[in-house]
């Protein structure tokens, strides 16, 4: 803690106002083909990640000596191909490749205070900017042969080659082999060896120019920053699985009770073992390597099944130890001797001793059971942990903890006779308060707790190409197919009226007219601008009709062209952009045969990108916000399965944190209002009558 920041000398840490926004978007497109013993798949994948940490400029600077506004973005695109071909009944050849490119942007603006000649902070805060941009590439190929030596012995052997071009270029050829032996029915022995090549996460490997922070309150005590390296490891594994059948009515009967038991032991030895941690007030991870690491453990598993009753239990005993940080050494303190480390600094101790890694937990367990009664499944489960590492250099461990959960699930038939599963769960039913982290340990900056008691409702709908297949029917306890149980939903509407029931997909397009208002704290002024634009996207939903009343839900995603600069004035040079939005809404309406008039309300999420310019400086921020939305619409059934509609939606979100600038410390807040007018077409899947 420093004496003063922006003239403030005391601060209540319970009022610290830090914010973090995260979003991840991804997509996968795959093509599969099977013909004449050949199976192949070619996939394209894309992923976008955005993390933005916004500090409390006064509180963080006063308590930590630095207030860092950190933005991390990454955009990845790649291809993956896998193929298998049965050359002979005894040999199956498998091969594949992967290649991907990732662009990262790491933008870090930190407010610090300078130090005088005696090393004391001077209350004249100033910002330091340290930005890194990089394109990294990963590529790999593999080939493997599965050889069925006998009907009881199978050998898998292969080679894999990996290449990385990141902040460090490296590659490795990795052999792998495994052997399985089935001496008799129900018993399987397995053993294997693999060499692994693990590149670091590119965004965690971004270098830090710690020299920029010399002679400030954020200066490092160990000015060594070797680049992050890929981890290279040897992994050995062996185990046995046993399946026991009993209470069978015949040798080939499917009504047997079963017990599945398994035990597996593993040993891993690594060079340049990868690890990461939170080394500052920003809730982000920074990576580093240990020169050597060893992990070993034993895992036990058991499952029991008897009719409608199932139970399971798992237990793992493990440990991982490492020594000597060899990259990003500046993350570790090398100035303060610690009594519990024998008078050594943290870095000196890590460099000369084997220590437990921070995520090491000696004993981990889980267990659960479920019973299906009258079509409803009741379940309970629990987790146990002996406690993660804590203390200087992870020399201690936290107290053990246990958490219990309960739930129930029920399958309902819909008018198309395809099931909808509704489940309700209570997490941490006893509301046990326990720590996962206590704020101490290597790379552990702040305490973390397990979840408090929570209530969750889930709905899952199975959509089948063939509604009459067994997979689409709900089995009863006696093996019959039950469509008319007393918990079933009503049948479809009468045939003489238009039927709005069913699931649907559709497209929409239209216009948006929004208003964005930016306000600068401390009397810095505010400004507003209208943001018109075009929107377009897709929607998915379901309707259910009872008489003239139609109710249901809908989810949609739209891209938007809304992008405007604020007018000249207090925030000249500022701008706002809203590139996308999504909603999840409940709908209820009244059907006049083919015409449906409806209202809707629910939640909305979107992205707001802002540029805020005030005398104190300029900041660019990307924020994902959540808010409410409501509206009305009308829809007309063109054919039995195709309908057209027009609708209006309104959403409003105030106090969106849009970053800070300083000194003087200035917080930017945005207020977003949006009016959406959309037309759309929906295709409704046929409903069985």
C-alpha positions as CSV (number, residue, x, y, z in Angstrom):
1,X,0.0,0.0,0.0
2,X,1.3,3.5,-0.9
3,X,0.7,6.6,1.3
4,X,-1.6,8.5,-1.1
5,X,-3.0,8.4,-4.7
6,X,-4.7,11.3,-6.4
7,X,-4.6,13.1,-3.0
8,X,-6.5,10.2,-1.2
9,X,-4.8,8.7,1.8
10,X,-7.3,6.2,3.0
11,X,-9.5,3.7,1.2
12,X,-12.1,1.2,2.2
13,X,-11.1,-2.0,0.3
14,X,-14.7,-3.3,0.6
15,X,-15.7,-0.5,-1.8
16,X,-13.2,-1.4,-4.5
17,X,-14.9,-1.0,-7.8
18,X,-13.1,-3.4,-10.3
19,X,-14.9,-4.8,-13.3
20,X,-14.1,-7.5,-15.8
21,X,-15.9,-8.3,-19.0
22,X,-15.3,-11.6,-20.9
23,X,-16.8,-13.0,-24.1
24,X,-16.0,-16.1,-26.2
25,X,-17.6,-16.9,-29.6
26,X,-16.7,-20.0,-31.6
27,X,-17.9,-22.1,-34.5
28,X,-17.2,-25.4,-36.1
29,X,-18.1,-26.7,-39.6
30,X,-17.4,-30.3,-40.2
31,X,-17.7,-32.6,-43.2
32,X,-17.8,-36.4,-42.6
33,X,-17.6,-39.3,-45.1
34,X,-17.6,-43.0,-44.7
35,X,-17.2,-45.4,-47.7
36,X,-15.7,-48.9,-48.3
37,X,-13.8,-49.1,-45.0
38,X,-12.7,-45.4,-45.0
39,X,-13.9,-42.9,-42.5
40,X,-12.9,-39.2,-42.8
41,X,-13.6,-35.8,-41.4
42,X,-12.5,-32.3,-42.4
43,X,-13.3,-29.5,-40.0
44,X,-13.0,-25.7,-40.0
45,X,-13.0,-23.9,-36.7
46,X,-13.0,-20.3,-35.6
47,X,-12.8,-18.7,-32.1
48,X,-12.9,-15.2,-30.8
49,X,-12.0,-14.3,-27.2
50,X,-12.1,-10.9,-25.5
51,X,-11.2,-10.1,-21.9
52,X,-11.2,-6.6,-20.5
53,X,-10.3,-5.7,-16.9
54,X,-11.1,-2.2,-15.7
55,X,-9.5,-1.3,-12.3
56,X,-10.6,1.1,-9.6
57,X,-8.0,3.8,-10.5
58,X,-7.8,5.3,-7.0
59,X,-8.4,2.1,-4.9
60,X,-6.0,-0.1,-6.9
61,X,-3.3,2.4,-7.0
62,X,-3.5,3.1,-3.3
63,X,-3.7,-0.5,-2.2
64,X,-1.5,-2.2,-4.9
65,X,0.8,0.6,-6.2
66,X,-0.6,0.1,-9.7
67,X,-4.0,0.3,-11.5
68,X,-3.9,-1.6,-14.8
69,X,-6.5,-1.5,-17.5
70,X,-5.9,-4.7,-19.4
71,X,-7.5,-5.8,-22.7
72,X,-6.7,-9.2,-24.2
73,X,-8.2,-10.2,-27.6
74,X,-7.5,-13.3,-29.7
75,X,-8.9,-14.5,-33.0
76,X,-8.2,-18.0,-34.2
77,X,-8.9,-19.8,-37.5
78,X,-7.9,-23.3,-38.4
79,X,-8.5,-26.6,-40.2
80,X,-8.3,-30.2,-38.9
81,X,-8.5,-33.4,-40.8
82,X,-8.7,-37.0,-39.5
83,X,-9.1,-40.3,-41.4
84,X,-9.1,-44.0,-40.7
85,X,-8.9,-46.9,-43.1
86,X,-9.2,-50.6,-42.4
87,X,-6.3,-52.1,-44.5
88,X,-7.0,-55.6,-43.3
89,X,-9.1,-57.0,-40.5
90,X,-6.1,-56.9,-38.3
91,X,-4.8,-53.4,-39.2
92,X,-6.5,-50.0,-39.1
93,X,-4.4,-47.0,-40.2
94,X,-5.3,-43.6,-38.8
95,X,-3.8,-40.3,-39.8
96,X,-4.6,-36.6,-39.5
97,X,-3.4,-33.0,-39.5
98,X,-4.2,-29.7,-37.9
99,X,-3.1,-26.1,-38.7
100,X,-4.2,-22.9,-37.2
101,X,-3.4,-19.2,-37.0
102,X,-4.1,-16.9,-34.1
103,X,-3.9,-13.1,-33.9
104,X,-3.6,-11.6,-30.4
105,X,-3.8,-8.1,-29.2
106,X,-2.6,-7.4,-25.6
107,X,-3.2,-3.8,-24.5
108,X,-2.1,-2.7,-21.1
109,X,-2.3,0.8,-19.7
110,X,-1.1,1.1,-16.1
111,X,-1.3,4.1,-13.8
112,X,1.6,4.2,-11.4
113,X,3.5,6.7,-9.2
114,X,7.2,7.6,-9.6
115,X,9.7,7.0,-6.8
116,X,12.0,9.6,-5.3
117,X,15.7,9.2,-4.7
118,X,15.0,7.3,-1.5
119,X,12.5,5.0,-3.1
120,X,9.4,6.7,-1.7
121,X,6.2,7.1,-3.9
122,X,5.4,10.6,-5.1
123,X,1.7,11.4,-5.6
124,X,2.0,12.4,-9.2
125,X,0.4,9.4,-11.0
126,X,1.0,8.9,-14.7
127,X,0.1,6.1,-17.2
128,X,2.5,3.6,-18.8
129,X,1.3,1.8,-22.0
130,X,2.7,-1.6,-22.9
131,X,1.0,-3.1,-26.0
132,X,1.8,-6.4,-27.8
133,X,0.4,-7.7,-31.1
134,X,1.4,-11.1,-32.6
135,X,0.3,-13.7,-35.2
136,X,1.1,-17.3,-34.1
137,X,0.9,-20.5,-36.0
138,X,0.5,-24.1,-34.9
139,X,0.7,-27.2,-37.1
140,X,0.8,-30.9,-36.5
141,X,0.5,-34.3,-38.3
142,X,0.2,-37.8,-37.0
143,X,0.0,-41.4,-38.2
144,X,-1.1,-44.5,-36.2
145,X,-1.6,-48.2,-36.8
146,X,-4.0,-50.2,-34.7
147,X,-2.9,-53.8,-34.8
148,X,-5.1,-56.6,-33.5
149,X,-2.4,-59.1,-32.8
150,X,-4.9,-61.6,-31.5
151,X,-8.6,-61.4,-30.5
152,X,-7.3,-60.6,-27.0
153,X,-4.3,-58.3,-27.7
154,X,-4.3,-55.0,-29.5
155,X,-1.3,-52.7,-30.1
156,X,-1.6,-49.1,-31.1
157,X,1.6,-47.4,-32.2
158,X,2.2,-44.1,-34.0
159,X,4.2,-40.9,-34.5
160,X,3.2,-37.2,-34.2
161,X,5.1,-34.2,-35.4
162,X,4.2,-30.7,-34.0
163,X,5.6,-27.3,-35.0
164,X,4.9,-23.9,-33.4
165,X,5.8,-20.4,-34.7
166,X,5.0,-18.0,-31.9
167,X,7.2,-15.8,-29.7
168,X,9.5,-18.9,-29.7
169,X,9.8,-21.3,-32.7
170,X,10.0,-25.0,-31.8
171,X,9.0,-28.5,-32.9
172,X,9.1,-32.1,-31.7
173,X,8.6,-35.6,-33.1
174,X,6.6,-37.6,-30.5
175,X,6.3,-41.5,-30.5
176,X,3.2,-43.1,-28.8
177,X,2.3,-46.7,-28.1
178,X,-0.4,-48.5,-26.1
179,X,-1.2,-52.1,-25.5
180,X,-4.6,-53.6,-24.4
181,X,-5.1,-57.2,-23.2
182,X,-8.5,-58.9,-22.6
183,X,-7.8,-62.3,-21.1
184,X,-11.5,-63.0,-20.6
185,X,-14.9,-61.3,-20.9
186,X,-15.2,-58.2,-18.7
187,X,-11.5,-57.8,-17.9
188,X,-9.2,-55.4,-19.7
189,X,-5.6,-54.5,-18.9
190,X,-4.0,-51.5,-20.6
191,X,-0.6,-49.8,-20.6
192,X,0.9,-47.0,-22.7
193,X,3.5,-44.5,-23.3
194,X,3.3,-41.1,-25.0
195,X,5.6,-38.2,-25.6
196,X,3.8,-34.8,-25.6
197,X,4.6,-31.4,-27.0
198,X,2.4,-28.6,-25.4
199,X,2.8,-25.1,-26.8
200,X,2.0,-22.3,-24.4
201,X,-1.2,-20.3,-24.7
202,X,-0.2,-17.5,-27.1
203,X,-1.9,-14.7,-25.2
204,X,-0.3,-15.8,-21.9
205,X,3.1,-15.9,-23.6
206,X,3.0,-12.2,-24.6
207,X,6.2,-10.6,-23.3
208,X,6.1,-7.7,-20.8
209,X,8.5,-4.8,-21.0
210,X,9.1,-4.5,-17.3
211,X,11.9,-1.9,-17.9
212,X,9.1,0.6,-18.5
213,X,8.2,0.4,-14.8
214,X,11.7,1.0,-13.4
215,X,11.7,3.6,-10.6
216,X,7.9,3.4,-10.1
217,X,5.6,1.8,-7.6
218,X,5.2,-1.2,-10.1
219,X,8.9,-1.9,-10.5
220,X,9.8,-5.6,-10.5
221,X,12.3,-7.0,-8.0
222,X,13.6,-9.7,-10.3
223,X,14.3,-8.2,-13.7
224,X,14.6,-11.4,-15.7
225,X,12.1,-12.3,-18.4
226,X,13.0,-15.2,-20.5
227,X,10.3,-16.1,-23.1
228,X,7.7,-18.8,-22.4
229,X,8.7,-22.3,-23.8
230,X,6.7,-25.3,-25.0
231,X,6.4,-28.1,-22.4
232,X,8.0,-31.4,-23.4
233,X,6.9,-34.5,-21.4
234,X,7.0,-38.3,-21.1
235,X,3.8,-39.9,-19.9
236,X,3.4,-43.5,-18.7
237,X,0.0,-45.1,-17.9
238,X,-1.2,-48.5,-16.8
239,X,-4.5,-49.9,-15.4
240,X,-7.2,-52.5,-15.3
241,X,-11.0,-52.3,-15.9
242,X,-13.3,-55.0,-14.7
243,X,-17.0,-55.5,-15.5
244,X,-19.0,-57.8,-13.2
245,X,-22.5,-59.1,-14.2
246,X,-24.9,-60.7,-11.7
247,X,-28.6,-61.3,-11.2
248,X,-29.0,-62.3,-14.9
249,X,-32.0,-64.3,-16.0
250,X,-29.9,-65.9,-18.8
251,X,-26.4,-65.8,-20.1
252,X,-27.3,-63.4,-22.9
253,X,-29.9,-61.4,-20.9
254,X,-29.8,-57.6,-21.0
255,X,-31.5,-57.3,-17.6
256,X,-28.3,-58.0,-15.6
257,X,-27.1,-55.8,-12.8
258,X,-23.6,-54.6,-13.4
259,X,-20.6,-53.3,-11.5
260,X,-17.8,-51.6,-13.4
261,X,-14.5,-51.2,-11.5
262,X,-11.3,-49.4,-12.7
263,X,-7.9,-48.5,-11.4
264,X,-5.4,-46.4,-13.3
265,X,-1.9,-45.3,-12.4
266,X,0.2,-42.6,-14.2
267,X,3.6,-41.0,-14.1
268,X,4.6,-37.9,-16.0
269,X,8.0,-36.3,-16.2
270,X,8.3,-32.9,-17.9
271,X,10.9,-30.5,-19.1
272,X,9.9,-26.8,-19.1
273,X,6.6,-27.6,-17.2
274,X,4.0,-25.0,-18.1
275,X,2.1,-23.2,-15.3
276,X,0.2,-20.0,-14.9
277,X,-1.2,-17.7,-12.2
278,X,-2.7,-14.4,-11.3
279,X,0.2,-12.1,-10.3
280,X,-1.6,-8.8,-9.9
281,X,-5.0,-7.2,-9.2
282,X,-6.2,-7.8,-12.8
283,X,-8.1,-11.1,-13.0
284,X,-5.9,-12.5,-15.8
285,X,-3.4,-15.3,-16.0
286,X,0.3,-15.0,-16.8
287,X,2.3,-18.0,-17.9
288,X,5.7,-19.3,-16.9
289,X,7.8,-22.5,-17.1
290,X,9.5,-24.6,-14.4
291,X,12.7,-26.3,-15.6
292,X,11.5,-29.7,-14.4
293,X,8.3,-31.2,-13.2
294,X,6.9,-34.5,-12.0
295,X,3.3,-35.6,-11.7
296,X,2.1,-39.0,-10.4
297,X,-1.1,-40.5,-9.2
298,X,-3.7,-43.3,-8.9
299,X,-7.3,-43.1,-9.9
300,X,-10.1,-45.4,-8.8
301,X,-13.6,-45.6,-10.3
302,X,-16.7,-47.6,-9.7
303,X,-20.2,-47.7,-11.2
304,X,-23.3,-49.8,-10.3
305,X,-26.4,-50.3,-12.3
306,X,-29.6,-52.2,-11.4
307,X,-32.7,-51.4,-13.3
308,X,-33.8,-47.9,-12.5
309,X,-31.0,-47.4,-9.9
310,X,-27.5,-46.2,-10.7
311,X,-24.6,-45.1,-8.6
312,X,-21.0,-44.1,-9.1
313,X,-17.9,-43.2,-7.1
314,X,-14.4,-41.8,-8.1
315,X,-11.3,-41.2,-6.1
316,X,-8.0,-39.8,-7.2
317,X,-4.8,-39.5,-5.2
318,X,-2.1,-37.4,-6.9
319,X,0.7,-34.9,-6.6
320,X,2.7,-32.6,-8.9
321,X,6.0,-31.0,-8.0
322,X,8.3,-28.7,-9.9
323,X,11.4,-26.6,-9.5
324,X,13.3,-23.7,-10.9
325,X,11.3,-21.0,-12.9
326,X,13.0,-20.6,-16.3
327,X,10.7,-18.0,-18.0
328,X,9.0,-14.8,-16.9
329,X,11.1,-14.9,-13.7
330,X,10.1,-11.2,-13.0
331,X,6.7,-12.6,-11.8
332,X,8.4,-13.9,-8.6
333,X,9.6,-11.7,-5.7
334,X,13.4,-11.6,-5.2
335,X,13.7,-8.8,-2.6
336,X,11.9,-10.0,0.6
337,X,13.5,-12.8,2.7
338,X,10.8,-15.0,4.2
339,X,11.2,-16.8,7.6
340,X,9.1,-19.8,6.7
341,X,11.3,-20.3,3.6
342,X,14.5,-20.3,5.7
343,X,15.3,-16.7,5.0
344,X,15.2,-17.1,1.2
345,X,13.2,-15.0,-1.1
346,X,10.4,-16.7,-3.1
347,X,12.4,-16.8,-6.2
348,X,15.5,-18.2,-4.4
349,X,13.4,-20.9,-2.8
350,X,11.8,-22.0,-6.1
351,X,15.1,-22.1,-7.8
352,X,16.6,-24.4,-5.2
353,X,13.7,-26.6,-4.0
354,X,11.1,-28.9,-5.3
355,X,7.7,-27.4,-4.5
356,X,4.0,-28.5,-5.0
357,X,2.3,-26.6,-7.8
358,X,-0.6,-24.4,-6.8
359,X,-3.3,-26.5,-8.4
360,X,-2.1,-29.7,-6.7
361,X,-4.8,-31.4,-4.5
362,X,-3.7,-34.6,-2.9
363,X,-7.1,-36.3,-2.7
364,X,-10.1,-35.6,-4.9
365,X,-13.4,-37.5,-4.9
366,X,-16.9,-37.6,-6.2
367,X,-19.9,-39.8,-5.8
368,X,-23.6,-39.9,-6.8
369,X,-26.7,-41.9,-7.3
370,X,-30.0,-41.7,-9.2
371,X,-33.3,-43.5,-9.2
372,X,-36.0,-43.3,-11.9
373,X,-39.5,-43.6,-10.4
374,X,-42.8,-43.2,-12.3
375,X,-40.9,-41.4,-15.2
376,X,-39.0,-39.0,-13.0
377,X,-35.3,-39.3,-12.2
378,X,-34.2,-38.3,-8.7
379,X,-30.4,-37.8,-8.2
380,X,-27.9,-36.6,-5.7
381,X,-24.1,-36.2,-6.0
382,X,-21.2,-34.8,-4.1
383,X,-17.6,-33.7,-4.5
384,X,-14.7,-33.8,-2.1
385,X,-11.3,-32.1,-2.1
386,X,-8.5,-32.3,0.5
387,X,-7.6,-28.6,-0.3
388,X,-5.4,-26.8,-2.8
389,X,-1.9,-25.5,-1.9
390,X,-1.4,-22.2,-0.1
391,X,1.2,-20.2,1.8
392,X,4.6,-19.0,0.7
393,X,5.9,-21.2,-2.1
394,X,2.8,-23.5,-1.7
395,X,4.2,-25.0,1.5
396,X,0.8,-25.5,3.1
397,X,-2.7,-26.7,2.1
398,X,-6.2,-25.4,2.7
399,X,-8.8,-27.3,4.7
400,X,-10.7,-30.1,3.1
401,X,-14.2,-29.4,1.7
402,X,-17.3,-31.3,0.5
403,X,-20.3,-30.1,-1.5
404,X,-23.6,-31.9,-2.0
405,X,-26.1,-31.4,-4.8
406,X,-29.6,-32.7,-5.6
407,X,-31.8,-32.8,-8.7
408,X,-34.7,-34.2,-10.6
409,X,-35.5,-34.7,-14.3
410,X,-38.6,-35.6,-16.3
411,X,-39.2,-36.4,-19.9
412,X,-42.4,-34.9,-21.4
413,X,-44.0,-35.7,-24.8
414,X,-44.7,-32.9,-27.2
415,X,-47.3,-32.9,-29.9
416,X,-44.7,-34.4,-32.3
417,X,-44.1,-37.2,-29.8
418,X,-40.4,-36.2,-29.5
419,X,-39.4,-35.7,-25.8
420,X,-38.6,-32.6,-24.0
421,X,-36.5,-33.1,-20.8
422,X,-37.0,-30.6,-18.0
423,X,-34.7,-30.8,-15.0
424,X,-34.3,-28.9,-11.7
425,X,-31.1,-28.9,-9.7
426,X,-30.0,-27.4,-6.3
427,X,-26.2,-26.9,-6.2
428,X,-24.6,-26.9,-2.7
429,X,-27.9,-27.9,-1.1
430,X,-26.5,-27.3,2.5
431,X,-25.1,-23.9,1.5
432,X,-21.6,-24.8,2.7
433,X,-19.2,-21.9,2.6
434,X,-15.7,-23.1,1.7
435,X,-12.5,-21.6,0.3
436,X,-10.9,-22.9,-2.9
437,X,-8.1,-20.3,-2.6
438,X,-7.2,-18.0,0.3
439,X,-5.2,-15.4,-1.6
440,X,-1.8,-16.9,-0.9
441,X,0.4,-19.3,-2.8
442,X,2.3,-19.0,-6.1
443,X,0.3,-17.0,-8.6
444,X,-2.7,-16.7,-6.3
445,X,-3.5,-13.0,-5.8
446,X,-7.1,-13.1,-4.4
447,X,-9.3,-15.5,-2.4
448,X,-11.8,-17.7,-4.2
449,X,-14.8,-19.6,-2.8
450,X,-17.0,-22.4,-3.9
451,X,-20.5,-21.7,-5.1
452,X,-23.3,-20.8,-2.6
453,X,-26.6,-22.6,-2.8
454,X,-28.1,-22.1,-6.3
455,X,-31.2,-23.2,-8.1
456,X,-31.1,-24.1,-11.8
457,X,-33.8,-25.0,-14.3
458,X,-32.9,-26.6,-17.6
459,X,-34.8,-27.6,-20.7
460,X,-33.5,-30.0,-23.5
461,X,-35.4,-30.9,-26.7
462,X,-34.5,-33.9,-28.8
463,X,-35.1,-33.3,-32.6
464,X,-34.9,-36.5,-34.6
465,X,-34.9,-37.0,-38.4
466,X,-37.2,-40.0,-37.8
467,X,-39.7,-39.3,-35.1
468,X,-40.8,-42.9,-35.1
469,X,-37.3,-44.3,-34.2
470,X,-36.7,-45.9,-30.8
471,X,-34.2,-43.2,-29.9
472,X,-37.0,-40.5,-30.2
473,X,-39.4,-42.3,-27.9
474,X,-39.6,-42.2,-24.1
475,X,-39.2,-45.6,-22.6
476,X,-41.3,-46.5,-19.6
477,X,-40.0,-48.5,-16.7
478,X,-41.7,-51.7,-18.1
479,X,-40.1,-51.2,-21.6
480,X,-43.3,-49.8,-23.2
481,X,-43.4,-46.5,-25.0
482,X,-45.5,-44.0,-23.0
483,X,-47.0,-41.1,-24.8
484,X,-50.1,-40.5,-22.8
485,X,-48.9,-40.5,-19.2
486,X,-50.6,-38.1,-16.8
487,X,-47.6,-35.8,-16.9
488,X,-47.8,-35.6,-20.8
489,X,-48.6,-32.3,-22.5
490,X,-52.0,-31.9,-24.3
491,X,-52.3,-33.1,-27.8
492,X,-52.0,-30.9,-30.9
493,X,-54.8,-28.5,-31.7
494,X,-57.8,-29.6,-33.8
495,X,-57.2,-30.0,-37.5
496,X,-59.7,-27.4,-38.7
497,X,-57.7,-24.4,-37.4
498,X,-54.2,-23.2,-38.3
499,X,-51.6,-24.9,-36.1
500,X,-48.9,-22.7,-34.6
501,X,-47.3,-25.4,-32.4
502,X,-43.8,-26.7,-33.1
503,X,-40.2,-25.7,-33.3
504,X,-39.1,-23.3,-36.0
505,X,-36.0,-21.7,-37.6
506,X,-35.9,-18.4,-39.4
507,X,-34.1,-15.3,-40.8
508,X,-34.7,-11.7,-40.1
509,X,-33.6,-8.2,-41.3
510,X,-34.6,-4.7,-40.6
511,X,-33.5,-1.4,-39.1
512,X,-32.2,-0.2,-35.7
513,X,-32.4,3.3,-34.2
514,X,-30.4,3.6,-31.0
515,X,-29.1,6.4,-28.8
516,X,-25.8,6.2,-27.0
517,X,-24.8,8.6,-24.2
518,X,-21.3,8.9,-22.8
519,X,-20.6,10.5,-19.5
520,X,-17.2,11.4,-18.0
521,X,-17.0,11.4,-14.2
522,X,-15.9,14.4,-12.2
523,X,-17.9,16.9,-14.2
524,X,-16.2,15.9,-17.4
525,X,-19.4,16.3,-19.3
526,X,-21.6,14.1,-21.5
527,X,-22.7,13.7,-25.1
528,X,-25.3,11.7,-27.0
529,X,-25.7,10.6,-30.6
530,X,-28.4,8.8,-32.6
531,X,-27.1,5.6,-34.1
532,X,-29.2,4.3,-37.1
533,X,-28.2,1.1,-38.8
534,X,-29.2,-2.1,-40.5
535,X,-29.6,-5.4,-38.6
536,X,-29.9,-9.0,-39.8
537,X,-29.6,-12.4,-38.4
538,X,-31.4,-15.7,-37.5
539,X,-33.7,-17.0,-34.8
540,X,-34.8,-20.3,-33.3
541,X,-37.9,-20.9,-31.1
542,X,-40.8,-23.0,-30.2
543,X,-44.6,-22.4,-29.9
544,X,-47.3,-24.3,-28.2
545,X,-51.0,-23.6,-28.8
546,X,-53.9,-24.2,-26.4
547,X,-57.1,-23.0,-28.0
548,X,-56.4,-19.5,-29.4
549,X,-53.5,-18.9,-26.9
550,X,-50.0,-19.4,-28.3
551,X,-47.0,-19.3,-25.9
552,X,-43.4,-20.2,-26.3
553,X,-39.8,-18.9,-26.4
554,X,-37.4,-17.5,-29.0
555,X,-33.6,-16.9,-29.2
556,X,-32.0,-14.8,-31.9
557,X,-28.6,-13.3,-32.9
558,X,-28.3,-10.3,-35.2
559,X,-25.3,-8.4,-36.7
560,X,-25.6,-4.6,-36.7
561,X,-24.1,-1.7,-38.7
562,X,-24.7,0.9,-35.9
563,X,-21.6,3.1,-35.7
564,X,-21.5,6.9,-35.1
565,X,-19.2,9.6,-33.8
566,X,-20.4,11.8,-30.9
567,X,-21.0,15.5,-31.7
568,X,-18.4,18.1,-31.0
569,X,-18.3,19.3,-27.4
570,X,-17.2,17.8,-24.1
571,X,-16.3,14.4,-25.7
572,X,-15.1,15.5,-29.2
573,X,-13.5,12.6,-31.0
574,X,-15.6,10.0,-29.1
575,X,-17.6,7.3,-30.9
576,X,-19.8,4.3,-30.3
577,X,-20.4,1.1,-32.2
578,X,-22.8,-1.8,-31.6
579,X,-21.7,-4.7,-33.9
580,X,-24.1,-7.5,-32.6
581,X,-26.8,-8.3,-30.2
582,X,-28.7,-11.4,-29.1
583,X,-31.9,-12.0,-27.1
584,X,-33.7,-14.8,-25.3
585,X,-37.4,-14.0,-24.9
586,X,-40.7,-15.5,-23.8
587,X,-43.6,-15.0,-26.1
588,X,-47.4,-15.1,-25.6
589,X,-50.0,-14.3,-28.2
590,X,-53.6,-14.7,-29.5
591,X,-54.2,-16.5,-32.8
592,X,-56.9,-15.4,-35.2
593,X,-56.5,-18.6,-37.3
594,X,-53.5,-17.8,-39.6
595,X,-52.8,-14.4,-37.9
596,X,-50.9,-14.3,-34.6
597,X,-50.6,-11.1,-32.5
598,X,-48.0,-11.5,-29.7
599,X,-46.1,-9.7,-27.0
600,X,-42.6,-10.7,-25.8
601,X,-40.1,-9.9,-23.0
602,X,-36.8,-11.3,-21.8
603,X,-33.1,-10.7,-21.7
604,X,-30.7,-9.2,-24.2
605,X,-26.9,-9.2,-24.6
606,X,-24.7,-7.3,-27.0
607,X,-21.4,-5.7,-27.6
608,X,-20.6,-2.0,-27.3
609,X,-17.3,-0.7,-28.6
610,X,-16.5,2.9,-27.6
611,X,-13.8,5.5,-28.1
612,X,-13.9,8.1,-25.3
613,X,-11.9,11.3,-25.7
614,X,-11.6,13.8,-22.8
615,X,-8.8,16.2,-21.8
616,X,-7.3,13.5,-19.6
617,X,-6.8,11.2,-22.6
618,X,-8.4,8.7,-24.9
619,X,-9.5,5.1,-24.2
620,X,-10.9,2.4,-26.4
621,X,-13.2,-0.2,-24.8
622,X,-15.1,-3.3,-25.8
623,X,-17.8,-4.3,-23.4
624,X,-20.4,-7.2,-23.5
625,X,-23.5,-6.0,-21.7
626,X,-26.7,-7.7,-20.5
627,X,-30.1,-6.0,-20.1
628,X,-33.9,-6.5,-20.5
629,X,-35.9,-6.2,-23.7
630,X,-39.6,-6.2,-24.6
631,X,-41.8,-5.7,-27.7
632,X,-44.7,-6.7,-29.8
633,X,-45.2,-8.4,-33.2
634,X,-47.6,-9.9,-35.7
635,X,-47.1,-13.1,-37.7
636,X,-49.0,-14.6,-40.6
637,X,-49.0,-18.2,-41.7
638,X,-48.3,-18.3,-45.5
639,X,-48.4,-22.1,-45.7
640,X,-48.7,-24.8,-43.0
641,X,-45.0,-24.5,-42.3
642,X,-43.9,-21.1,-43.5
643,X,-44.8,-17.8,-41.9
644,X,-43.9,-14.1,-42.2
645,X,-43.8,-11.6,-39.4
646,X,-43.0,-8.0,-38.4
647,X,-42.0,-7.0,-34.9
648,X,-40.7,-4.2,-32.7
649,X,-38.2,-4.6,-29.8
650,X,-36.9,-2.0,-27.2
651,X,-33.9,-2.5,-25.0
652,X,-32.3,-0.1,-22.4
653,X,-29.0,-0.5,-20.6
654,X,-27.6,2.2,-18.2
655,X,-24.2,2.6,-16.5
656,X,-22.1,0.5,-18.9
657,X,-18.5,0.8,-17.7
658,X,-16.5,2.1,-20.7
659,X,-13.0,2.4,-19.2
660,X,-11.1,5.0,-17.4
661,X,-8.5,7.6,-18.3
662,X,-6.1,9.5,-16.1
663,X,-4.6,11.3,-14.5
664,X,-6.8,12.9,-13.4
665,X,-8.7,9.7,-12.8
666,X,-11.8,9.8,-15.1
667,X,-14.3,7.0,-15.4
668,X,-16.4,6.8,-18.6
669,X,-20.0,5.4,-18.4
670,X,-22.3,4.8,-21.3
671,X,-26.1,4.6,-21.6
672,X,-27.5,2.6,-24.5
673,X,-31.1,2.7,-25.8
674,X,-32.1,0.7,-28.9
675,X,-35.2,0.4,-31.0
676,X,-35.4,-2.6,-33.4
677,X,-37.8,-3.0,-36.2
678,X,-37.5,-6.3,-38.0
679,X,-39.2,-8.5,-40.6
680,X,-38.7,-12.2,-40.8
681,X,-39.5,-15.6,-42.3
682,X,-39.9,-18.7,-40.2
683,X,-40.0,-22.4,-41.2
684,X,-41.9,-24.5,-38.6
685,X,-41.1,-28.2,-38.4
686,X,-44.1,-30.4,-39.0
687,X,-46.0,-31.5,-36.0
688,X,-47.4,-35.1,-35.8
689,X,-51.2,-35.2,-35.6
